[in-house]
Amino acid sequence: MYTVYGIPNCNTVKKTLTWLDKHKVKYNFYNYKTEGITKSKLKNWSAQKGWESFFNKKSSTWRELDNATQEKIKSEKIAIELMTEKTSIIKRPIIEEDGSIVSIGFDEKLFNEIF
């Protein structure tokens, strides 16, 4: 069973869920905006893909940070601290299967290969 991590009002998440539903892929949805995200989950993802792969520097949350805070984000530890506080800075969706990341973001070509 797949787990889709994201925020339900995100357009990319909506697009992903619509695609999964259309292709009859079974999944559980985890809303990390309301349910939060643990440091251990973020460390697990970081061990798999590197924290930079799911830390969204294109997000409005990133742009709203002051320059001093942005300059501090140079290590996994500091990035994970920020992601637990401001979950909107995590790229979405992140799709897992049995604890392993299968996808970050929406990629129809990849989805066709995986699902």
C-alpha positions as CSV (number, residue, x, y, z in Angstrom):
1,M,0.0,0.0,0.0
2,Y,1.2,3.4,-0.9
3,T,1.2,6.4,1.4
4,V,0.9,9.9,-0.1
5,Y,2.3,12.7,2.1
6,G,1.1,16.2,1.3
7,I,-1.3,19.0,1.9
8,P,-4.8,18.5,0.4
9,N,-5.2,22.0,-1.0
10,C,-1.9,21.9,-2.9
11,N,-2.5,21.7,-6.7
12,T,0.3,19.2,-7.3
13,V,-1.1,16.9,-4.6
14,K,-4.6,17.3,-6.1
15,K,-3.2,16.4,-9.5
16,T,-1.4,13.4,-8.0
17,L,-4.5,12.1,-6.2
18,T,-6.6,12.5,-9.3
19,W,-4.1,10.6,-11.3
20,L,-3.9,7.8,-8.7
21,D,-7.7,7.5,-8.4
22,K,-8.0,7.4,-12.2
23,H,-5.5,4.6,-12.4
24,K,-7.1,2.8,-9.5
25,V,-4.0,2.9,-7.3
26,K,-4.8,2.3,-3.7
27,Y,-3.2,4.6,-1.2
28,N,-3.5,6.2,2.2
29,F,-3.3,10.0,2.4
30,Y,-1.2,11.6,5.2
31,N,-1.8,15.3,5.7
32,Y,1.3,16.6,7.3
33,K,-0.2,20.1,7.5
34,T,-2.7,18.9,10.1
35,E,-0.9,15.8,11.4
36,G,2.6,17.1,11.5
37,I,5.7,15.2,10.5
38,T,8.3,13.6,12.8
39,K,12.0,14.2,12.7
40,S,12.5,10.5,12.4
41,K,10.4,10.4,9.2
42,L,12.3,13.3,7.8
43,K,15.6,11.7,8.7
44,N,14.5,8.5,7.1
45,W,13.6,10.3,3.9
46,S,16.9,12.2,4.1
47,A,18.8,8.9,4.4
48,Q,17.1,7.7,1.3
49,K,17.2,10.7,-1.0
50,G,19.1,13.5,0.8
51,W,17.2,16.4,2.5
52,E,17.8,18.7,-0.4
53,S,15.6,16.5,-2.6
54,F,12.4,17.3,-0.6
55,F,13.3,20.7,0.9
56,N,11.4,23.2,-1.3
57,K,13.3,26.4,-1.9
58,K,10.8,27.5,-4.5
59,S,7.9,27.6,-2.0
60,S,6.2,30.7,-0.7
61,T,7.2,29.5,2.8
62,W,10.9,29.7,1.8
63,R,10.5,33.1,0.2
64,E,8.8,34.4,3.4
65,L,11.8,33.5,5.5
66,D,14.3,36.3,6.3
67,N,17.7,36.1,4.7
68,A,19.4,35.2,8.0
69,T,17.2,32.1,8.4
70,Q,17.7,31.1,4.8
71,E,21.5,31.4,5.2
72,K,21.3,29.0,8.2
73,I,19.8,26.1,6.2
74,K,23.0,24.4,5.3
75,S,22.8,21.1,7.1
76,E,20.3,18.2,7.5
77,K,19.8,19.0,11.2
78,I,18.8,22.6,10.7
79,A,16.7,21.8,7.6
80,I,14.8,19.1,9.5
81,E,14.1,21.4,12.4
82,L,12.6,23.9,10.0
83,M,10.6,21.3,8.1
84,T,9.0,20.1,11.4
85,E,8.0,23.6,12.2
86,K,7.0,24.7,8.7
87,T,5.7,21.6,6.9
88,S,4.7,23.7,3.9
89,I,8.4,23.9,3.0
90,I,8.4,20.1,2.2
91,K,8.0,19.3,-1.5
92,R,4.9,17.5,-2.2
93,P,3.6,15.0,-2.6
94,I,6.0,12.4,-1.3
95,I,4.9,8.9,-2.1
96,E,6.2,5.9,-0.1
97,E,5.7,2.2,-0.4
98,D,6.7,0.2,2.7
99,G,8.7,3.1,4.1
100,S,10.7,3.6,0.8
101,I,10.2,6.8,-1.2
102,V,9.0,6.0,-4.7
103,S,8.3,9.5,-5.9
104,I,8.7,13.2,-4.9
105,G,6.4,15.5,-6.7
106,F,4.2,14.8,-9.7
107,D,5.8,13.0,-12.6
108,E,3.4,11.3,-15.0
109,K,6.1,9.4,-16.9
110,L,7.5,8.0,-13.6
111,F,3.9,7.3,-12.4
112,N,3.2,5.2,-15.5
113,E,6.4,3.2,-14.8
114,I,5.8,2.7,-11.1
115,F,2.0,2.2,-11.0
